């Protein structure tokens, strides 16, 4: 026999339904909106983060039901999206990340082993990476063995600067 939901120890916890975001420009109508079901009532939570600032607001089903709450949540979300602009792709490309170890965004050092030989020789590279347009990634590698440490790094930084300048 099944145990009724109300007798379970976690019955008082809210049930959260997540909405999936679809790729591309035409994201679905409920982007940034999450449905939250509670035992007595429910509602929609709008959460948008732009440039490190989080805005959120909860719309309960109480006064007009689910449809009205969802409609209000969408209006609020649309208003926030028009006011809060995110970073452009060029701005994002210039932003230094916390995990950056080279001191320059989009430039990293890599070591690769060559499995073609029994001794598995290792080669060091400075790699520059950028995205000239949506869905496209460009990479340039500069050998430390060929150019030396400083020159390979300088060439990678120069390649990255040129690549970012050519971004849309």
N, C-alpha and C positions, 0 to 999 in steps of 0.2 A: 504494500500500500504506500502511496506517495505521501510525503509529509507536506502539509500546507505551507505555502511560502511564508506566511506570517509567523510560523513557529520556528523558522530558521534563525540562527543568531545574527546573520547579516541582512535580515529582511528590512531593517530600518535604514540601511545604506542606500544612497541614490544609485539608480541605474543610469549609466551614461552611454548614449549612442553617439558614435563618431561618424562624421560625414567625411567621405573620401574626396580629395581634391583631384580633379582630372588635369592632365597635362595640357599645355597650350593656352592660347589667349582666351578662348571661350570656356572658362572654367564654369562649373555648374552653378546654379542659382543660389545654392546654400553654402558657398565657400565662406570660410571663417565663422560659420555658425554651427554650434553643437547643440543637440537635443539632450536635455537632462530630465530624466523621469524620476520623480520621488514617489514615495508611497501615497502621499495625500494629493500632490499636485506635480506639475512639471513646468518646463519652460525652455527657452532657447538662450544660449549664452553666445554673445558675439565677442570675439577676441581678435584684435589686429595689432601687430607690432610693426612699426616702421622706424628706422634709424634708432633702434634701441628703446623706443618708447612704446609701452604696452597700454592699450585702451581696451577695456572690457565692460560689458553691461549685460545684465540678465533681464529677460522679458518673460514674466510668468504667464501661465495660461489662465489666470484667475478671472479677469474681467470679460474677455471676449473669446476665450477658447484658444485652441492650438493655432488655428488659421490666422487669427488676429495677432497673436504673439509672434508668429513667424513673419507676418507681413511687417510688423513694427521692427523686428530684428533686421530684416533685409533693408528697410529704409535707413535705419541707423548705420548699418554696415556700409551702404552705398555712400552715405554722407561722410563717414570717416575715410573711406577710400579716396573720395574726391579731395578731402582736406589734407590727409597725411600722405605725402609722396615718399616713396622709397628711394633707395640709391639707384642711380643709373648704372648700366653695366660698366661704364668707364670709371665711375666713382668706386664701385665695388672692386674693380681691378687694382686700384691704387691703394685700397685700404689694407693696412698690415694686420695680419691675423695673429692670434695668440700663439699658435703653433709654429710660427715662422722662425727658422733657425739661421737664415742667411742675413737677415737685416734688411732685405729688399723683397717686397711682395712679388710672388710669381717666379722667384728664382730659388732653386734648391740644389744641394749637392747629392749625388747618388753614386753608389758603388755597385758595379755589376760584375758577376762572375761569368766567364765564357765557358759553357759546358762542352764545347766542341773539342777541347783538349783535356787530356788526363790530369794535367796539373791544375785545371780550373783557374786560370789567371784572372785577377780582378782588375777592373778599370774604373777610374774615378772620372766623373763628369760634373760639370756645372750645367744645369738644365734651366732654360727659360720657357715659360708656358703662358699662353694667353688665348683669349677667345675672340676672334675677329668679328663673328656674328653668332647669332643664336644657334646652338647645336653643333658648332664647329670649334675644334681645339687645335691650336698650332703649338709645336714644340721644337726648340732648337737645343742641341747638345754640343758642349764644348769640352774636349778632352783635356784633362789636367796633364796627362803625359805629353800631349802634343804642344799645348800652349803654355803650360806652367800654371800654378795655382792662381796667382793674381790676374794674369791675362785671361784665363778661361772665365773667371768670375766677371771681369770687366766686360768681356764679350757677351756673356749671358745677360748682364744688366742692360747693355746697349741693345741687344736683340729684343728684350722685354719692353724697353721704352719705345722702340720702333713699332713693335706689335701693338701695344696699348694705344699709341697714337693713331694707328690705322683702324681701330675699333669703331663700330657704328654707334 
